[in-house]
């Protein structure tokens, strides 16, 4: 089944897919029938990571006593499909603590922990990063990124020292706004980085022409945030059927189409959609399996999006 039905929710469509195709209720085939999750190499080391990760902004920020069962389900679906990269930040409220608590209570494969430093001053940065490690329950954080470039010179200095000491494995920078691309470009050219995190979607394609080629040239891995534009892409296609040609590259839902557009850019190492719904998590993970759009199909996706604007 490759199309949604006007007015039907994403959850309902996934359940109809399950009934029609013998899928699990989450919309994902049984483990034995699944394709393997794609992986891509981090240029600075050659280490491979799965191409679909998990973002936690807003979705993992729970109040004390708030129900955590749905997020436990998200993590189960994420790991079952081959996920490893979990991205968070002290900016995201209780997300780091919730991640640490949930992972501490469940069996899981090796996690690639990615968080951020989001403060000014060397000592404040050190204290924040130490607190992040404690909240997530890990001695070594795989990746720490300077969040939104806040005091980036100071924090990169500390991160380089921590990398030499083995307290982190990779360092990077982030921003979520196109208006920051001038600064991202300058820092990517002048500094030795392992990762850059930036926005890329059908609605925000600018990074594809400007920053992705630079990342490839500089040997910097790319983590993509906001692939759904905080749900804006889904609102734009509400009531519309998925085009039949989406089946050409294995997209069985709008979420998979949106994510496969991002992953079709070979410079992208990993995309981090965020959700608090286990069914949506399972659906998102399918985007990292099977074929990806070629240049012609990606152009067709852009034309479709432009016709909706």
C-alpha positions as CSV (number, residue, x, y, z in Angstrom):
1,X,0.0,0.0,0.0
2,X,1.7,3.2,-1.1
3,X,-0.9,5.9,-0.6
4,X,-2.7,7.5,2.3
5,X,-6.4,8.3,2.2
6,X,-7.8,11.8,2.5
7,X,-8.5,12.8,6.0
8,X,-7.1,9.7,7.6
9,X,-4.5,10.1,10.3
10,X,-1.0,8.8,10.0
11,X,-1.7,6.3,12.8
12,X,-4.8,4.9,11.0
13,X,-3.0,4.5,7.8
14,X,-0.3,2.5,9.5
15,X,-2.9,0.2,11.0
16,X,-4.5,-0.2,7.6
17,X,-1.2,-1.1,6.2
18,X,-0.8,-3.7,8.9
19,X,-4.2,-5.3,8.0
20,X,-3.6,-5.2,4.3
21,X,0.0,-6.5,4.2
22,X,0.4,-8.7,7.2
23,X,2.6,-6.1,9.0
24,X,2.9,-5.7,12.7
25,X,0.5,-3.2,14.3
26,X,3.3,-0.7,14.3
27,X,3.5,-0.8,10.5
28,X,6.9,-2.5,10.4
29,X,7.3,-6.0,9.0
30,X,8.3,-8.8,11.5
31,X,12.0,-8.8,12.3
32,X,12.7,-11.8,9.9
33,X,11.1,-9.9,7.0
34,X,12.9,-6.6,7.5
35,X,15.5,-5.2,5.3
36,X,18.7,-4.0,6.9
37,X,19.1,-0.4,8.0
38,X,21.5,1.5,5.8
39,X,24.6,2.9,7.5
40,X,27.1,5.5,6.5
41,X,30.7,6.3,7.6
42,X,31.8,9.1,9.8
43,X,34.6,10.6,7.5
44,X,37.0,11.4,10.4
45,X,37.1,7.8,11.6
46,X,35.4,5.5,9.1
47,X,33.0,4.3,11.8
48,X,29.6,3.5,10.4
49,X,26.3,4.6,12.0
50,X,22.7,3.9,10.9
51,X,21.3,6.6,8.7
52,X,18.1,7.1,10.8
53,X,18.6,8.2,14.3
54,X,16.3,9.6,17.0
55,X,15.8,13.3,18.0
56,X,14.4,14.2,21.4
57,X,13.5,17.9,21.3
58,X,10.1,18.4,22.9
59,X,9.2,14.7,22.6
60,X,11.4,13.4,25.5
61,X,10.9,16.5,27.8
62,X,8.6,14.9,30.4
63,X,7.5,16.3,33.7
64,X,8.1,14.3,36.9
65,X,5.5,11.5,37.0
66,X,4.5,11.9,33.4
67,X,3.8,8.6,31.6
68,X,6.9,7.2,30.0
69,X,5.5,4.0,28.4
70,X,5.1,5.6,24.9
71,X,8.8,6.7,24.9
72,X,9.8,3.2,26.0
73,X,7.9,1.9,23.0
74,X,9.7,4.5,20.8
75,X,13.0,3.2,21.9
76,X,12.0,-0.5,21.4
77,X,10.9,0.2,17.8
78,X,14.1,2.3,17.2
79,X,16.4,-0.4,18.4
80,X,14.5,-3.3,16.7
81,X,14.9,-1.5,13.4
82,X,18.7,-1.1,13.9
83,X,18.8,2.4,15.3
84,X,21.8,3.6,17.5
85,X,22.2,7.4,17.2
86,X,20.2,9.3,19.9
87,X,20.5,13.1,19.8
88,X,19.6,15.3,22.7
89,X,20.6,18.5,24.6
90,X,20.5,20.2,28.0
91,X,18.3,22.7,26.2
92,X,15.6,20.0,25.9
93,X,14.4,20.1,29.5
94,X,14.4,16.7,31.1
95,X,15.3,14.8,27.9
96,X,18.8,13.7,28.9
97,X,17.4,12.4,32.2
98,X,14.5,10.6,30.6
99,X,16.9,8.9,28.1
100,X,19.2,7.8,30.9
101,X,16.4,6.4,33.0
102,X,14.7,4.5,30.1
103,X,17.9,3.0,28.8
104,X,18.9,2.0,32.3
105,X,15.7,-0.1,32.6
106,X,15.9,-1.9,29.2
107,X,18.1,-4.2,27.2
108,X,19.5,-2.4,24.2
109,X,22.3,-2.5,21.7
110,X,25.2,-0.1,21.9
111,X,24.0,3.5,21.8
112,X,25.7,6.3,20.0
113,X,25.1,9.2,22.5
114,X,25.0,12.6,21.0
115,X,24.3,15.7,23.1
116,X,25.3,19.3,23.2
117,X,26.9,22.1,25.2
118,X,24.7,25.1,25.4
119,X,26.1,27.8,27.7
120,X,28.8,30.4,27.9
121,X,32.2,30.2,29.7
122,X,34.7,27.3,30.0
123,X,33.8,26.3,33.6
124,X,30.0,26.5,32.9
125,X,30.5,24.3,29.8
126,X,32.5,21.7,31.7
127,X,29.9,21.5,34.4
128,X,27.1,21.2,31.9
129,X,28.8,18.4,29.9
130,X,29.6,16.5,33.1
131,X,26.0,16.8,34.2
132,X,24.9,15.5,30.7
133,X,27.1,12.4,31.0
134,X,25.7,11.7,34.5
135,X,22.1,12.2,33.4
136,X,22.5,9.8,30.5
137,X,24.4,7.3,32.5
138,X,27.5,7.1,30.4
139,X,31.1,7.6,31.1
140,X,32.0,8.5,27.5
141,X,29.8,10.6,25.3
142,X,30.2,9.7,21.6
143,X,29.5,13.2,20.3
144,X,29.2,16.6,21.9
145,X,28.2,19.5,19.7
146,X,28.2,23.3,20.4
147,X,24.5,24.0,20.4
148,X,23.5,26.9,18.1
149,X,27.1,28.0,18.1
150,X,26.8,29.5,21.7
151,X,30.4,30.6,22.7
152,X,31.7,28.1,20.2
153,X,35.4,29.1,20.4
154,X,35.5,28.5,24.2
155,X,33.5,25.2,24.0
156,X,35.4,23.8,21.1
157,X,38.7,24.3,23.0
158,X,37.3,22.2,25.9
159,X,35.9,19.6,23.5
160,X,39.3,19.2,21.8
161,X,40.9,18.6,25.2
162,X,38.1,16.1,26.2
163,X,38.6,14.2,22.9
164,X,42.3,13.9,23.6
165,X,41.5,12.6,27.1
166,X,38.9,10.1,25.8
167,X,35.9,11.7,27.5
168,X,34.2,12.2,24.1
169,X,34.8,10.5,20.8
170,X,33.7,13.2,18.4
171,X,33.0,17.0,18.4
172,X,30.9,19.2,16.3
173,X,28.7,22.3,15.9
174,X,24.9,22.8,15.3
175,X,22.3,25.2,14.2
176,X,18.7,24.9,13.3
177,X,18.2,28.1,11.2
178,X,19.2,28.9,7.6
179,X,20.1,32.4,8.8
180,X,23.1,30.8,10.6
181,X,24.5,29.2,7.4
182,X,27.1,32.0,7.0
183,X,28.5,31.2,10.4
184,X,28.4,27.5,9.9
185,X,30.2,27.7,6.6
186,X,32.9,29.9,8.1
187,X,33.5,27.6,11.1
188,X,33.4,24.5,8.9
189,X,36.2,26.0,6.7
190,X,38.4,27.2,9.6
191,X,38.0,24.5,12.2
192,X,38.7,20.8,12.4
193,X,35.3,19.2,13.1
194,X,33.9,15.7,13.1
195,X,30.2,16.6,12.8
196,X,27.9,19.4,11.8
197,X,24.2,19.4,12.5
198,X,21.9,21.5,10.3
199,X,18.4,21.7,8.9
200,X,17.5,20.1,5.6
201,X,14.0,19.2,4.3
202,X,11.8,19.6,1.3
203,X,10.8,23.0,2.8
204,X,14.3,24.0,3.7
205,X,16.6,22.6,0.9
206,X,19.3,25.4,1.0
207,X,22.0,23.2,2.8
208,X,22.1,20.8,-0.1
209,X,23.7,23.3,-2.5
210,X,25.8,25.2,0.1
211,X,26.9,23.2,3.1
212,X,26.7,19.6,2.1
213,X,29.4,19.9,-0.6
214,X,31.6,21.7,1.9
215,X,31.1,19.0,4.5
216,X,32.1,16.4,2.0
217,X,35.2,18.4,1.0
218,X,36.2,19.0,4.7
219,X,35.5,15.4,5.8
220,X,32.7,16.4,8.2
221,X,29.8,14.1,9.0
222,X,26.3,15.6,8.7
223,X,23.5,15.2,11.2
224,X,20.2,16.6,9.9
225,X,17.6,18.1,12.3
226,X,14.0,19.2,11.7
227,X,13.4,16.9,8.7
228,X,9.6,17.3,9.2
229,X,9.8,21.1,10.0
230,X,8.2,20.4,13.4
231,X,5.3,18.8,11.7
232,X,4.8,21.5,9.1
233,X,5.4,19.0,6.2
234,X,2.6,16.8,7.4
235,X,0.2,19.7,7.7
236,X,1.0,20.7,4.1
237,X,0.0,17.3,2.8
238,X,-2.9,16.6,5.1
239,X,-5.7,15.1,3.0
240,X,-3.5,14.3,0.1
241,X,-2.7,10.8,-1.2
242,X,0.9,9.8,-1.4
243,X,1.9,9.8,-5.1
244,X,2.1,6.4,-6.7
245,X,5.7,7.1,-7.9
246,X,6.8,7.1,-4.3
247,X,6.8,3.3,-4.5
248,X,9.7,3.5,-7.0
249,X,12.0,4.3,-4.0
250,X,10.2,2.3,-1.4
251,X,8.3,5.1,0.4
252,X,5.2,3.8,1.9
253,X,4.2,6.9,3.9
254,X,4.7,10.6,3.7
255,X,7.2,10.4,6.6
256,X,9.3,7.9,4.6
257,X,9.1,10.2,1.5
258,X,10.3,13.2,3.5
259,X,13.1,11.3,5.2
260,X,14.2,9.6,2.0
261,X,14.5,13.0,0.4
262,X,17.0,13.9,3.0
263,X,18.9,10.6,2.9
264,X,19.1,10.8,-0.9
265,X,21.8,13.4,-0.4
266,X,24.9,11.1,0.0
267,X,26.7,13.7,2.2
268,X,24.1,13.2,4.9
269,X,25.4,10.8,7.5
270,X,22.2,10.5,9.7
271,X,18.8,12.2,10.0
272,X,17.2,12.5,13.5
273,X,13.4,12.7,13.4
274,X,11.7,13.2,16.8
275,X,8.5,11.5,17.9
276,X,6.8,10.3,21.1
277,X,4.7,7.7,19.2
278,X,6.0,4.2,18.8
279,X,4.1,3.7,15.5
280,X,5.6,6.8,14.1
281,X,9.0,5.7,15.2
282,X,8.6,2.4,13.4
283,X,7.4,4.2,10.3
284,X,10.3,6.6,10.4
285,X,12.9,3.8,10.6
286,X,11.6,2.3,7.4
287,X,13.0,5.3,5.5
288,X,16.5,4.0,6.2
289,X,15.8,0.7,4.4
290,X,15.5,-0.1,0.7
291,X,16.2,2.2,-2.2
292,X,16.6,5.9,-2.1
293,X,15.5,8.5,-4.7
294,X,17.8,9.3,-7.6
295,X,18.4,12.8,-8.9
296,X,15.4,12.7,-11.2
297,X,13.1,11.4,-8.4
298,X,14.4,14.0,-6.0
299,X,13.6,16.7,-8.6
300,X,10.1,15.3,-8.8
301,X,9.8,15.5,-5.1
302,X,10.9,19.1,-5.1
303,X,8.3,19.9,-7.9
304,X,5.6,18.2,-5.8
305,X,6.5,20.3,-2.8
306,X,6.6,23.5,-4.7
307,X,3.1,22.8,-6.1
308,X,1.9,22.7,-2.5
309,X,3.4,25.9,-1.5
